[in-house]
Structure formats: structure tokens, C-alpha cells
């Protein structure tokens, strides 16, 4: 049997605007009050009042009168949907300002209902979002219980009909004509409505209310469409005050990165590029990005360390009141393979060092050495901003150094022996390389030579002019 947790955000129209002030704040639409903060409520302002009445109640107190922003509300709900997906894969919107989470399949993950509810309360408190919760075996039932006191709303062991018996039918604003007809007949509460038999209800009301009651009581199953998270991640935090120091940003950055990590884990995705925005109420944001190596893992601790390095090089100003995180370049996660029997060395992977250097010095400051499929050695090695994958293993006999000189260095001969920092002895070769016949013909015989101190070098003889050159050095 499904178990639905309804989260009702009555203050969303106010909280979506993120106004930081000690004044009374009233959000209006069509000259009616939608919501207000505690300062305005203390003077008697209530939802549904006319704008003129609300302003008159403030008695010349300082106030802000704001128009509702549907765009901000939808943006906030989208972020809450993405958060809800980290709790359960079954998330749907309900009515205007509600989310419904089907939680029967994830209770064990959170150690039971109490543990899940504690996680929800903690996460939404960090987002500074107020809500009322309700729990039932149907979505209409969960929504109705959210209007009860908290203890009754989450008492999943009590029958639904008993819990909602005293709730007025006026809550069912979608069925105003039917509820008015029922009220005239003396049916004013949900307890009265549930007590009616189906035939009696059909005589008084339309099919819509009858079907709604059947879904509410579990006599009819309903179909729903789960939330489908996008292939991008976006989330934000607002502080309610101006940021004075960079360190004040770090807790919010950690929360956002933890949310990103959960999102990637549940979607089996990975990312190598994120973008931060330092938000202002007035004026454009300050934006900076962080890049990671392709093979790097996705734990939030490393992302935070790299982001902190980038933040140290940015002048944040004194009017920053929020921060947003965006990850748009997501890829399907590939499995990471490790050796089952070899104990890993306690040393930092090379890609972590590369990421830190780039975060400190810039993306263009660090390059990889890479190889391309060319016969001529000086054309094989080049630099790239990204690793191009593992090189194919060379043949055992093709013993070549990876590090080559920018240009082959001519060698001198003394008494028939090659010299470079002393006499050289050829110990392996030749390996002939011949290419470029269509433009500049190249024909060389390569050898491995050893110096007096035991250092090995890579040399070749140009078969066209019979001269010797130094090409590369072995470690």
C-alpha cells in the first residue's frame, strides 16, 4: 500500500522572493494578500485581506508591498522537486504549493518514518523553507492531514477517517458548488461526507467529487506521473544578510555540493564542470567555474576544496546575499575499476594535483603530454588541456623515451665514436623509421646509446646525409 507524505508550502510566495528586512512585508496578487511575514502578521494582516485593509492595519509602520512572482515560485518549486528526488524517486506536485512524496519504499533507508521525517525537517530548515506535513495512504488524504496539528497529521497508525473527521468541507475549493449544496443539507465536515453512502452522494453531487472521495478513502486507485529530473542541476541558498567574508560562503557551498553529489548518485551521472554564482538582489551575479579531470571521482569534499581555491582569487564585494550552483555538462557515470588484491598506496592521485593547480593558476596553465599516431617521433608528442585516454602499449622491442627534445640535437664524432657529454656506446638498434615520402622524405636508423655515467639516450643516423642526432632521453 502506498504511503504519501504531503509537504505544503503556504509561505512560498513570500519565501521565493527572499526579502531580507526587519520591516513588515506583504505579498499581494489582484489586490489581495497572499502571504506576509511575522512583522506584518503581528499587526493583524491576514491572507485574503484586501491590500487597502492590510496597509491600514500597519498603522504607519514601515512596510514593503510586493507583487507576487510566479517565476520565482516555480523556480523554487523546481529546486524543491530536485531535493525531494534525493528522498524518494516518486515525487509529484500537488495543487499550487505542495509536493507529494511516496515514501513506502524508502522508509528502511532512513531507519523508519521518524528518521525520514527528521531528514526532511533538517533539509528544509537549511533551505529556510516553512512547511506543513501530512501523511496518509492517498494523496488527497495526505494533503488534508497537513491542515491538522503536527502530531495528528503524522499519526500514521490512526485511521484517516478519524483524523480528518472535523476538517471543514470549505477546504475543497475545487468543488465549491457541491460543497455549498452539501452544507445546506447539514453536511459540513469530512466526517459527515465520508459517512454518506455512494448512492446518496451521487444524488447530491457530481462525479468529480464522488471520484475524489473514492480516491481519498482508497476505494479507487489513482494514476500519477512521477517527477523526471532534468539532465542538469541547479540550486541556490540565500543568507538574509550581506556576506562580509569568504568563509561565510563555505557552509552553503558544502550544502549545495552535497545536494549535487546526491543528485548525481541517484541519476548515475558524473560531471567535470560546475559554475558558481554569487547572487545580489540588485545587479548581476559574480560567476566563476571549477573544472575537474575527466577521470576524477565526484565526492563533494574535493569539489569544495577546488572551489575554495578559485574563490580565493575572486573579489566578492560586499553586497552578496546568496549563492547558486549549476551543473549543466553531465555525463553517464562509468564504472571505476580497482585491484582487488593490491593495497592502494597512500599518495595523492595525479589528477587531484592537476585539478588543484588549475584551480589556483587557471585552466590554461596546466597541460597534459599526449601522443598521436605518427611515425616521426617529433610529431608524436604534443600537449593537450585534457587527457586523451590511455596510450596503447608499445611493442617490447620499440624501446623509446617519452620525453623528446624540441629539436634533434646534432652529435659530434671523435675518432669514429659518437660523443655527448663524453663518449657514447650503442647498445641497442637499429630501428628504422621511414616516412614523409610525399613531401619531405625521412629515413632514419634509431639506436639506444649509453654514456660514461650510465645514462641512456635515444639517437639516430640520418641516412640521407649520414649525420648523427640526439632525439630523446630515458629517465
C-alpha positions as CSV (number, residue, x, y, z in Angstrom):
1,X,0.0,0.0,0.0
2,X,1.4,3.4,-0.9
3,X,2.3,5.9,1.9
4,X,2.2,9.6,0.8
5,X,4.0,12.5,2.6
6,X,2.5,15.8,1.6
7,X,4.6,19.0,2.1
8,X,2.5,22.1,1.9
9,X,4.4,25.4,1.4
10,X,1.9,28.1,2.3
11,X,4.6,30.8,2.5
12,X,6.1,30.0,-0.8
13,X,5.0,33.3,-2.5
14,X,6.9,35.2,0.3
15,X,9.9,32.9,0.7
16,X,10.5,32.7,-3.1
17,X,11.2,36.5,-3.1
18,X,13.9,36.1,-0.4
19,X,13.5,39.6,1.1
20,X,15.9,40.3,4.0
21,X,14.4,43.2,6.1
22,X,13.0,43.9,9.5
23,X,10.1,45.8,8.0
24,X,6.6,44.3,7.5
25,X,6.4,42.5,4.1
26,X,3.2,41.8,2.3
27,X,2.9,39.8,-1.0
28,X,-0.2,40.6,-3.0
29,X,-1.9,39.5,-6.2
30,X,-5.1,41.0,-7.7
31,X,-5.2,43.5,-4.7
32,X,-5.4,40.6,-2.2
33,X,-2.9,39.5,0.4
34,X,-1.3,36.2,-0.5
35,X,1.2,36.0,2.4
36,X,3.0,38.1,4.9
37,X,5.9,37.9,7.3
38,X,5.7,37.8,11.1
39,X,6.1,41.5,11.4
40,X,3.0,42.2,9.3
41,X,1.0,39.3,10.9
42,X,1.7,40.9,14.3
43,X,-0.3,43.9,13.2
44,X,-3.3,41.8,12.1
45,X,-2.5,41.3,8.4
46,X,-4.0,38.1,7.2
47,X,-4.2,36.1,3.9
48,X,-7.2,37.1,1.8
49,X,-7.5,40.7,3.0
50,X,-7.6,43.5,0.5
51,X,-4.5,45.5,0.0
52,X,-6.1,48.6,1.4
53,X,-7.2,46.8,4.6
54,X,-3.7,45.3,5.1
55,X,-1.9,48.7,4.7
56,X,-4.4,50.4,7.0
57,X,-3.7,47.8,9.8
58,X,0.0,48.6,9.7
59,X,-0.7,52.0,11.3
60,X,2.0,53.9,9.5
61,X,4.6,51.2,10.3
62,X,7.4,50.8,7.7
63,X,6.4,48.1,5.2
64,X,7.1,46.6,1.8
65,X,4.3,45.8,-0.6
66,X,5.4,43.3,-3.2
67,X,3.7,41.8,-6.2
68,X,3.7,38.0,-6.5
69,X,6.4,36.5,-8.7
70,X,5.1,33.2,-10.3
71,X,8.5,32.8,-12.0
72,X,10.3,32.8,-8.6
73,X,7.8,30.4,-7.1
74,X,8.2,27.9,-10.0
75,X,11.9,28.1,-9.7
76,X,11.8,27.4,-6.0
77,X,9.4,24.5,-6.5
78,X,11.7,23.0,-9.2
79,X,14.6,23.1,-6.7
80,X,12.4,21.5,-4.1
81,X,11.4,18.8,-6.5
82,X,15.0,18.1,-7.2
83,X,15.7,17.9,-3.4
84,X,12.6,15.6,-3.0
85,X,14.1,13.2,-5.6
86,X,17.0,12.6,-3.2
87,X,14.5,11.3,-0.7
88,X,12.4,9.1,-3.0
89,X,12.1,8.6,-6.8
90,X,8.3,9.1,-6.6
91,X,7.8,12.9,-6.3
92,X,4.8,14.8,-7.7
93,X,3.4,18.3,-7.5
94,X,0.0,18.7,-5.9
95,X,-2.2,21.7,-6.3
96,X,-0.3,25.0,-6.3
97,X,2.2,24.9,-3.5
98,X,2.5,21.3,-2.5
99,X,4.8,18.3,-3.1
100,X,3.7,14.7,-2.6
101,X,6.4,12.1,-1.8
102,X,5.6,8.4,-2.0
103,X,7.8,7.1,0.9
104,X,6.7,3.5,1.5
105,X,9.7,2.1,-0.4
106,X,12.4,4.2,1.3
107,X,11.5,4.0,5.0
108,X,14.1,1.4,5.7
109,X,16.8,3.6,4.1
110,X,16.1,6.3,6.7
111,X,15.6,4.0,9.6
112,X,11.8,4.3,9.7
113,X,9.3,7.0,9.4
114,X,10.7,9.1,12.2
115,X,14.2,9.1,10.7
116,X,12.8,10.1,7.3
117,X,10.8,12.9,8.8
118,X,13.8,14.2,10.7
119,X,15.8,14.3,7.5
120,X,13.1,16.3,5.7
121,X,12.8,18.8,8.6
122,X,16.6,19.2,8.7
123,X,17.0,19.7,4.9
124,X,14.1,22.2,4.6
125,X,15.3,24.1,7.7
126,X,18.7,24.6,5.9
127,X,16.8,26.0,2.9
128,X,14.9,28.3,5.2
129,X,11.5,27.0,3.9
130,X,8.5,26.6,6.1
131,X,6.1,23.7,5.5
132,X,3.2,21.7,7.0
133,X,3.4,18.0,6.6
134,X,0.7,15.3,6.4
135,X,0.8,11.5,5.9
136,X,-1.8,9.1,4.5
137,X,-2.3,6.2,2.1
138,X,-3.6,8.5,-0.6
139,X,-2.6,11.9,-2.0
140,X,-5.8,13.7,-1.1
141,X,-5.6,12.2,2.4
142,X,-2.0,13.4,2.9
143,X,-3.0,16.9,1.7
144,X,-5.9,17.1,4.1
145,X,-4.0,15.9,7.1
146,X,-1.4,18.7,6.5
147,X,-4.1,21.1,7.8
148,X,-4.2,19.3,11.2
149,X,-1.9,19.8,14.2
150,X,1.5,18.2,13.7
151,X,1.1,15.2,16.0
152,X,-2.3,14.2,14.4
153,X,-1.0,14.9,10.9
154,X,1.8,12.3,11.2
155,X,0.0,9.7,13.2
156,X,0.1,7.1,10.5
157,X,-1.3,4.4,12.9
158,X,-4.6,6.2,13.3
159,X,-7.3,5.7,10.6
160,X,-7.6,8.5,8.1
161,X,-11.3,8.9,8.5
162,X,-10.8,9.5,12.2
163,X,-8.1,12.1,11.8
164,X,-9.8,14.3,9.2
165,X,-13.4,13.9,10.6
166,X,-13.5,17.5,11.9
167,X,-12.0,19.2,8.9
168,X,-14.4,21.6,7.1
169,X,-15.6,20.9,3.6
170,X,-14.6,24.5,2.7
171,X,-11.1,23.2,2.1
172,X,-12.4,21.6,-1.1
173,X,-12.3,24.8,-3.2
174,X,-12.3,22.7,-6.4
175,X,-15.9,21.7,-5.6
176,X,-17.5,24.9,-4.4
177,X,-20.9,24.2,-5.9
178,X,-21.1,20.7,-4.5
179,X,-19.8,21.8,-1.0
180,X,-22.4,24.6,-0.8
181,X,-25.2,22.1,-1.7
182,X,-23.9,19.7,1.0
183,X,-23.6,22.5,3.6
184,X,-27.2,23.4,3.1
185,X,-28.1,19.8,3.7
186,X,-26.2,19.9,7.0
187,X,-23.1,18.1,5.8
188,X,-20.2,20.4,6.9
189,X,-17.2,18.2,7.7
190,X,-15.3,15.4,6.1
191,X,-16.6,13.1,8.7
192,X,-20.1,13.8,7.5
193,X,-19.0,13.4,3.9
194,X,-17.4,10.0,4.5
195,X,-20.4,8.8,6.4
196,X,-22.6,9.2,3.3
197,X,-23.0,6.2,1.1
198,X,-22.0,6.4,-2.5
199,X,-25.6,6.4,-3.9
200,X,-26.6,9.3,-1.6
201,X,-23.6,11.3,-2.5
202,X,-24.1,10.8,-6.3
203,X,-27.7,12.1,-6.0
204,X,-26.4,15.4,-4.4
205,X,-23.1,15.9,-6.2
206,X,-21.3,15.5,-9.5
207,X,-19.0,12.6,-10.5
208,X,-15.8,14.6,-9.8
209,X,-16.4,14.9,-6.0
210,X,-17.6,11.3,-5.9
211,X,-14.4,10.1,-7.6
212,X,-12.3,12.4,-5.3
213,X,-13.9,10.8,-2.2
214,X,-13.3,7.3,-3.6
215,X,-9.6,8.1,-4.1
216,X,-9.4,9.7,-0.6
217,X,-10.7,6.6,1.1
218,X,-8.8,4.1,-1.0
219,X,-11.8,2.6,-2.8
220,X,-10.3,3.7,-6.2
221,X,-6.7,3.7,-7.2
222,X,-5.3,6.8,-8.9
223,X,-2.6,7.1,-11.5
224,X,0.2,9.7,-11.2
225,X,3.2,10.8,-13.1
226,X,6.5,10.9,-11.2
227,X,8.8,13.8,-11.4
228,X,11.5,13.3,-14.0
229,X,14.7,15.2,-13.0
230,X,16.4,17.1,-15.9
231,X,19.9,16.3,-17.1
232,X,21.1,19.5,-15.3
233,X,21.4,20.5,-11.7
234,X,20.6,23.9,-10.3
235,X,20.2,25.0,-6.7
236,X,20.7,28.1,-4.5
237,X,20.9,29.4,-1.0
238,X,20.0,32.9,0.3
239,X,21.5,34.2,3.5
240,X,19.3,37.0,4.5
241,X,22.3,39.3,5.1
242,X,25.3,40.7,3.2
243,X,28.3,38.4,3.1
244,X,31.4,40.1,4.6
245,X,34.0,37.3,4.4
246,X,34.6,34.4,2.0
247,X,34.4,31.9,4.9
248,X,30.7,32.7,5.4
249,X,30.0,31.2,2.0
250,X,31.6,27.8,2.8
251,X,28.7,26.2,4.7
252,X,26.2,27.0,1.9
253,X,28.7,25.8,-0.7
254,X,29.1,22.5,1.2
255,X,25.3,22.0,1.4
256,X,24.9,22.7,-2.4
257,X,27.7,20.3,-3.3
258,X,26.3,17.6,-1.0
259,X,23.0,18.0,-2.9
260,X,24.8,17.8,-6.2
261,X,26.5,14.6,-5.1
262,X,23.2,13.0,-4.1
263,X,21.7,14.1,-7.4
264,X,24.5,12.6,-9.4
265,X,24.4,9.4,-7.4
266,X,20.7,8.8,-7.8
267,X,20.8,9.6,-11.6
268,X,24.1,7.6,-12.1
269,X,25.7,10.7,-13.7
270,X,29.0,12.5,-13.4
271,X,30.3,15.9,-14.1
272,X,33.6,17.6,-14.6
273,X,32.5,21.3,-14.7
274,X,30.4,23.3,-12.3
275,X,29.5,27.0,-12.2
276,X,29.0,29.2,-9.1
277,X,27.0,32.4,-9.0
278,X,27.3,34.9,-6.1
279,X,23.9,36.5,-6.1
280,X,22.7,40.0,-5.5
281,X,19.1,41.3,-5.1
282,X,20.1,44.2,-7.3
283,X,22.6,43.8,-10.1
284,X,24.1,40.8,-11.9
285,X,25.8,37.9,-10.2
286,X,29.5,37.2,-9.9
287,X,30.2,34.0,-11.8
288,X,33.2,31.6,-11.6
289,X,33.6,28.0,-12.7
290,X,35.5,24.9,-11.5
291,X,36.9,22.2,-13.7
292,X,37.9,18.7,-12.8
293,X,39.8,15.9,-14.6
294,X,37.8,13.5,-16.6
295,X,38.8,10.5,-14.5
296,X,38.2,12.3,-11.2
297,X,35.6,11.0,-8.8
298,X,32.6,13.1,-7.7
299,X,32.8,13.4,-3.9
300,X,31.8,16.8,-2.6
301,X,34.9,17.3,-0.4
302,X,37.2,17.6,-3.4
303,X,34.8,19.9,-5.2
304,X,34.7,22.2,-2.2
305,X,38.5,22.3,-1.9
306,X,38.8,23.3,-5.6
307,X,36.0,25.8,-5.3
308,X,37.7,27.4,-2.3
309,X,40.9,27.8,-4.3
310,X,39.1,29.6,-7.1
311,X,37.2,31.7,-4.6
312,X,40.5,33.0,-3.1
313,X,41.2,34.7,-6.4
314,X,37.9,36.5,-6.7
315,X,36.8,39.8,-5.3
316,X,33.3,39.1,-3.9
317,X,32.3,42.6,-2.9
318,X,30.0,43.5,0.0
319,X,26.5,43.1,-1.5
320,X,26.4,39.3,-1.9
321,X,23.3,37.8,-0.3
322,X,23.0,34.4,-1.9
323,X,24.9,31.7,-3.8
324,X,23.8,29.3,-6.6
325,X,25.3,26.2,-8.1
326,X,24.8,25.0,-11.6
327,X,26.0,21.8,-13.3
328,X,24.9,21.5,-16.9
329,X,27.5,19.3,-18.6
330,X,26.6,15.9,-17.1
331,X,27.6,12.5,-18.5
332,X,26.6,8.9,-17.8
333,X,28.8,7.6,-15.0
334,X,31.3,4.9,-15.9
335,X,32.3,2.1,-13.5
336,X,35.5,2.6,-11.6
337,X,37.8,-0.5,-11.6
338,X,40.3,-1.1,-8.8
339,X,42.6,-4.0,-8.0
340,X,41.0,-6.4,-5.5
341,X,44.3,-7.7,-4.0
342,X,46.7,-4.8,-4.2
343,X,46.6,-2.4,-1.3
344,X,46.5,1.2,-2.7
345,X,49.4,3.5,-1.9
346,X,48.7,6.4,0.4
347,X,49.5,9.1,-2.1
348,X,47.5,11.6,-3.9
349,X,46.4,10.7,-7.4
350,X,47.9,12.8,-10.2
351,X,44.6,14.1,-11.4
352,X,43.9,15.7,-7.9
353,X,47.2,17.6,-8.2
354,X,46.3,18.8,-11.7
355,X,42.8,20.0,-10.5
356,X,44.3,22.0,-7.7
357,X,46.9,23.6,-9.9
358,X,44.3,24.6,-12.5
359,X,42.0,26.0,-9.8
360,X,44.9,28.1,-8.4
361,X,46.6,29.1,-11.7
362,X,43.8,28.9,-14.3
363,X,42.7,26.3,-16.8
364,X,45.3,27.2,-19.4
365,X,48.2,26.9,-17.0
366,X,48.4,23.1,-17.0
367,X,48.7,20.8,-19.9
368,X,49.0,17.0,-20.4
369,X,51.6,15.3,-22.6
370,X,49.8,13.2,-25.1
371,X,50.7,11.0,-28.1
372,X,49.2,10.9,-31.6
373,X,49.5,8.1,-34.3
374,X,52.6,9.4,-36.2
375,X,55.7,7.5,-37.3
376,X,58.0,10.5,-37.0
377,X,58.9,10.9,-33.3
378,X,58.9,14.7,-33.0
379,X,55.3,14.6,-34.4
380,X,54.1,12.0,-31.9
381,X,54.2,14.0,-28.7
382,X,52.1,17.1,-28.1
383,X,50.4,19.0,-25.3
384,X,46.7,19.0,-24.6
385,X,44.4,20.6,-22.0
386,X,42.6,17.3,-21.4
387,X,43.9,13.7,-21.2
388,X,43.2,11.8,-24.3
389,X,42.9,8.4,-22.7
390,X,45.5,5.7,-22.1
391,X,48.1,5.2,-24.8
392,X,48.4,1.8,-26.5
393,X,51.2,-0.3,-25.1
394,X,54.3,-0.3,-27.3
395,X,55.9,-3.4,-28.7
396,X,58.6,-4.8,-26.4
397,X,61.3,-4.1,-28.9
398,X,60.2,-0.5,-29.6
399,X,62.1,1.0,-26.6
400,X,61.6,4.7,-26.9
401,X,61.7,7.5,-24.4
402,X,58.5,9.5,-23.9
403,X,60.4,12.8,-23.3
404,X,61.9,14.1,-26.6
405,X,64.0,17.2,-27.3
406,X,62.2,20.1,-29.0
407,X,64.5,19.6,-32.0
408,X,67.0,16.8,-32.7
409,X,70.5,17.8,-31.4
410,X,73.5,17.2,-33.8
411,X,76.2,14.9,-32.3
412,X,79.8,15.1,-32.9
413,X,82.2,12.3,-33.7
414,X,85.7,11.9,-32.3
415,X,88.0,9.2,-33.6
416,X,85.0,7.3,-35.0
417,X,83.0,7.4,-31.8
418,X,79.9,9.4,-31.0
419,X,80.2,12.0,-28.2
420,X,77.7,13.7,-26.0
421,X,79.0,14.7,-22.6
422,X,81.6,12.1,-23.2
423,X,81.8,9.1,-25.5
424,X,78.7,7.0,-26.3
425,X,78.3,3.3,-26.8
426,X,75.5,1.9,-29.0
427,X,73.8,-0.9,-27.0
428,X,70.5,-1.5,-29.0
429,X,69.4,-1.0,-32.6
430,X,69.0,-0.1,-35.3
431,X,65.2,0.6,-35.6
432,X,64.5,2.1,-39.0
433,X,61.8,4.8,-39.4
434,X,61.0,6.0,-42.9
435,X,58.1,8.3,-43.7
436,X,57.1,11.5,-45.5
437,X,57.9,10.3,-49.0
438,X,55.1,12.5,-50.4
439,X,56.6,15.8,-49.0
440,X,59.9,15.7,-47.2
441,X,61.4,12.1,-47.2
442,X,62.7,11.0,-43.9
443,X,64.8,7.9,-43.4
444,X,66.5,7.3,-40.0
445,X,68.1,4.4,-38.1
446,X,67.5,4.8,-34.3
447,X,69.7,3.4,-31.6
448,X,69.8,3.4,-27.8
449,X,73.2,4.7,-26.6
450,X,74.8,4.7,-23.2
451,X,77.1,7.4,-21.8
452,X,80.1,7.1,-19.5
453,X,77.8,7.7,-16.4
454,X,75.3,5.0,-17.5
455,X,72.7,7.4,-18.8
456,X,70.8,6.1,-21.8
457,X,69.8,8.3,-24.7
458,X,68.0,7.9,-28.0
459,X,70.0,8.7,-31.1
460,X,69.6,8.3,-34.8
461,X,71.6,8.5,-38.0
462,X,70.1,10.4,-40.9
463,X,70.6,8.0,-43.8
464,X,70.4,10.9,-46.4
465,X,73.4,12.8,-45.0
466,X,74.9,10.1,-42.7
467,X,74.9,12.6,-39.7
468,X,74.0,11.6,-36.1
469,X,71.5,13.3,-33.8
470,X,70.2,13.1,-30.3
471,X,66.4,12.7,-30.2
472,X,65.4,11.9,-26.6
473,X,66.4,11.0,-23.0
474,X,65.5,8.0,-21.0
475,X,64.7,8.5,-17.3
